[in-house]
Amino acid sequence: MKLQVLRHWVAYSVSLCQVLLSCSVFLSVPVYSQTLDTEPPEVGLDGVGEARKGDSQVFTVSATDDSEISDLTVFFRQGTTGEFESAQMMRIGNTDLFTYTLRAESIAPSTDVIQYYFDARDAAGNRTLQGFSFDPLERTLIDGGSIQAESSPPSSSQSDKSTSVLGSLSTTQKVVYGAVALVVVGALIAVASSSGGVSGGAGNNPGDEFTPVTIVSDPLVPGL
């Protein structure tokens, strides 16, 4: 009887030691705390609202995150209806800028507007949308002539008119006008010289008078 009790006690002691050993191993494993990334990426706006028809369209945005940007996609469509196409944007070097170029040959000549939006994701799976499929951003495409008309200086039309008037005169008419101008200038100089000599004694001789000068020139014949 005593031997049986002793055996039970030994078995119980062995079991207790095993339990204590397993607990000590569990407690010796280091436990590290982890900080979860719950912040989505920050995406800057693409500020191009108008562009020239016939050119390739470049979409560029900035994207930053606490960890890392794992994917940045642009969704776009030509016009205001239809399905959106998608393309992965490429990072520019080691900067926070991402870009995608829609080639000119891929754009229909009749396209007047391109609608688009951006989808950015970080390494933790957080997501940011800039624009939406139901409320996209827009880029208007306009003719190159319209852009040039808006950017031309206002005085250019006036200078064109002046140039056209001078260009309408024949060479003979230009020569005649030049000769008349020389005669007029010479006459004015002569009048000024004579009036200067008379004025020297004008104060003492009130009766002195100026001699009027009349310049006569033949009328120009059109078509010369």
C-alpha positions as CSV (number, residue, x, y, z in Angstrom):
1,M,0.0,0.0,0.0
2,K,2.8,2.4,0.9
3,L,4.6,1.5,-2.3
4,Q,1.6,2.3,-4.4
5,V,1.2,5.7,-2.7
6,L,4.9,6.4,-3.3
7,R,4.5,5.6,-7.0
8,H,1.5,8.0,-7.3
9,W,3.5,10.7,-5.5
10,V,6.5,10.3,-7.9
11,A,4.2,10.4,-10.9
12,Y,2.5,13.5,-9.7
13,S,5.9,15.2,-9.0
14,V,7.1,14.4,-12.5
15,S,4.0,15.8,-14.1
16,L,4.3,19.0,-12.0
17,C,7.9,19.5,-13.1
18,Q,6.9,19.1,-16.7
19,V,4.2,21.8,-16.3
20,L,6.7,24.1,-14.6
21,L,9.3,23.6,-17.3
22,S,6.8,24.3,-20.1
23,C,5.7,27.5,-18.3
24,S,9.3,28.7,-18.0
25,V,10.0,28.2,-21.7
26,F,6.8,30.1,-22.6
27,L,7.8,33.0,-20.3
28,S,11.3,33.2,-21.7
29,V,10.1,34.0,-25.2
30,P,10.4,37.8,-25.8
31,V,7.2,39.5,-26.9
32,Y,7.6,42.6,-29.1
33,S,4.9,45.3,-29.5
34,Q,4.0,46.3,-33.1
35,T,2.7,49.7,-34.2
36,L,0.0,49.3,-36.8
37,D,0.1,51.7,-39.9
38,T,-3.4,53.0,-40.2
39,E,-2.6,56.3,-42.0
40,P,-3.4,56.3,-45.8
41,P,-1.1,58.0,-48.3
42,E,-1.3,61.7,-49.1
43,V,-1.8,62.4,-52.7
44,G,-1.3,65.9,-54.3
45,L,-3.6,67.2,-57.0
46,D,-2.7,67.2,-60.7
47,G,-3.1,70.9,-61.5
48,V,-3.4,70.8,-65.3
49,G,-6.9,71.8,-66.2
50,E,-6.4,72.6,-69.9
51,A,-4.0,71.2,-72.6
52,R,-3.5,71.3,-76.3
53,K,-5.2,68.9,-78.7
54,G,-2.8,66.6,-80.5
55,D,-0.2,66.5,-77.7
56,S,0.6,63.7,-75.4
57,Q,-1.0,64.1,-72.0
58,V,1.2,63.8,-68.9
59,F,-0.3,63.1,-65.5
60,T,2.0,63.8,-62.5
61,V,1.1,63.7,-58.8
62,S,3.0,63.6,-55.5
63,A,2.4,60.8,-53.0
64,T,3.8,60.4,-49.5
65,D,3.3,57.9,-46.7
66,D,4.7,57.0,-43.3
67,S,5.9,53.6,-44.6
68,E,6.0,53.2,-48.4
69,I,3.9,53.7,-51.5
70,S,3.4,50.3,-52.9
71,D,1.1,51.2,-55.8
72,L,-0.2,54.3,-57.5
73,T,-2.7,53.9,-60.4
74,V,-4.4,56.4,-62.7
75,F,-7.8,55.7,-64.1
76,F,-8.8,57.7,-67.2
77,R,-11.2,57.8,-70.1
78,Q,-11.7,59.9,-73.2
79,G,-14.9,61.9,-72.9
80,T,-17.5,61.7,-70.2
81,T,-18.9,58.3,-70.8
82,G,-17.6,54.8,-71.1
83,E,-15.3,52.6,-69.0
84,F,-12.2,53.9,-67.3
85,E,-8.8,52.5,-68.4
86,S,-6.1,52.0,-65.8
87,A,-2.3,52.4,-65.9
88,Q,0.3,52.1,-63.2
89,M,2.2,55.4,-62.6
90,M,6.0,55.3,-62.3
91,R,8.1,57.0,-59.6
92,I,10.5,59.7,-60.8
93,G,13.9,58.8,-59.4
94,N,14.0,59.0,-55.6
95,T,11.4,61.7,-55.4
96,D,7.8,61.6,-54.2
97,L,6.5,62.3,-57.8
98,F,4.7,59.7,-59.9
99,T,4.0,60.1,-63.6
100,Y,2.2,58.5,-66.5
101,T,2.1,59.7,-70.2
102,L,-1.0,59.1,-72.4
103,R,0.5,59.1,-75.9
104,A,-1.0,61.4,-78.5
105,E,-1.6,58.6,-80.9
106,S,-3.9,56.9,-78.3
107,I,-6.2,60.0,-78.1
108,A,-9.0,60.3,-80.6
109,P,-8.9,63.6,-82.5
110,S,-12.5,64.3,-81.5
111,T,-11.7,64.1,-77.7
112,D,-12.5,67.4,-76.0
113,V,-12.1,66.3,-72.4
114,I,-10.2,63.5,-70.4
115,Q,-11.7,62.4,-67.1
116,Y,-9.4,60.7,-64.6
117,Y,-8.7,59.9,-60.9
118,F,-5.9,58.4,-58.8
119,D,-5.7,55.4,-56.5
120,A,-2.8,55.2,-54.1
121,R,-2.0,52.3,-51.7
122,D,0.8,51.9,-49.1
123,A,2.6,48.8,-47.9
124,A,0.0,48.3,-45.1
125,G,-2.9,48.3,-47.5
126,N,-4.2,51.7,-46.7
127,R,-5.8,53.4,-49.7
128,T,-6.4,57.0,-50.8
129,L,-8.5,58.1,-53.8
130,Q,-8.0,61.5,-55.5
131,G,-11.2,61.9,-57.5
132,F,-13.7,59.2,-58.0
133,S,-15.3,57.2,-60.8
134,F,-18.6,59.0,-60.2
135,D,-16.9,62.4,-59.7
136,P,-13.6,62.4,-61.7
137,L,-11.1,65.2,-62.3
138,E,-11.2,66.7,-65.8
139,R,-8.7,68.0,-68.3
140,T,-10.1,70.0,-71.2
141,L,-8.4,69.7,-74.6
142,I,-8.5,72.8,-76.8
143,D,-7.2,73.6,-80.3
144,G,-3.7,75.1,-80.6
145,G,-5.1,78.1,-82.5
146,S,-7.2,79.1,-79.5
147,I,-4.2,79.0,-77.2
148,Q,-2.2,81.2,-79.5
149,A,-5.0,83.7,-79.9
150,E,-5.3,84.0,-76.1
151,S,-1.6,84.4,-75.6
152,S,-0.9,87.0,-78.4
153,P,-0.3,90.6,-77.2
154,P,-3.1,93.1,-77.9
155,S,-0.7,95.5,-79.7
156,S,0.1,93.0,-82.4
157,S,-3.1,93.8,-84.4
158,Q,-2.3,97.5,-84.4
159,S,1.3,96.9,-85.6
160,D,-0.1,94.6,-88.3
161,K,-2.5,97.4,-89.5
162,S,0.4,99.9,-89.6
163,T,2.6,97.5,-91.6
164,S,-0.3,96.8,-94.0
165,V,-0.8,100.5,-94.7
166,L,2.9,101.1,-95.5
167,G,3.0,97.9,-97.6
168,S,0.1,99.1,-99.7
169,L,2.1,102.1,-101.1
170,S,4.1,101.7,-104.2
171,T,7.8,102.5,-104.4
172,T,7.1,105.6,-106.4
173,Q,4.6,106.9,-103.9
174,K,7.1,106.3,-101.1
175,V,9.7,108.4,-103.0
176,V,7.3,111.2,-103.7
177,Y,6.2,111.4,-100.1
178,G,9.8,111.5,-99.0
179,A,10.6,114.3,-101.4
180,V,7.6,116.3,-100.2
181,A,8.7,115.8,-96.6
182,L,12.2,117.1,-97.5
183,V,10.8,120.2,-99.2
184,V,8.5,120.9,-96.2
185,V,11.4,120.6,-93.7
186,G,13.6,122.8,-95.9
187,A,10.9,125.5,-96.1
188,L,10.4,125.4,-92.4
189,I,14.2,125.9,-91.8
190,A,14.2,128.8,-94.2
191,V,11.2,130.5,-92.5
192,A,12.9,130.0,-89.1
193,S,16.1,131.6,-90.3
194,S,14.4,134.6,-91.9
195,S,12.2,135.2,-88.9
196,G,15.2,135.0,-86.7
197,G,16.9,137.9,-88.7
198,V,13.8,140.1,-88.6
199,S,13.2,139.5,-84.9
200,G,16.5,141.0,-84.1
201,G,15.2,144.4,-84.9
202,A,11.5,143.7,-84.4
203,G,11.5,145.4,-81.1
204,N,12.8,148.7,-82.7
205,N,10.8,148.5,-86.0
206,P,7.2,147.6,-85.3
207,G,6.4,147.8,-89.0
208,D,8.5,144.8,-89.9
209,E,6.4,141.9,-91.2
210,F,7.0,138.2,-91.9
211,T,6.8,136.9,-95.4
212,P,4.4,133.9,-95.7
213,V,5.6,130.9,-97.6
214,T,3.2,128.6,-99.5
215,I,4.3,125.1,-100.6
216,V,2.5,123.6,-103.6
217,S,2.9,120.0,-104.7
218,D,1.3,118.0,-107.5
219,P,-1.3,115.4,-106.3
220,L,-0.2,111.8,-106.2
221,V,-1.4,109.7,-109.0
222,P,-2.9,106.3,-107.6
223,G,-1.2,103.2,-108.9
224,L,2.3,104.7,-109.4
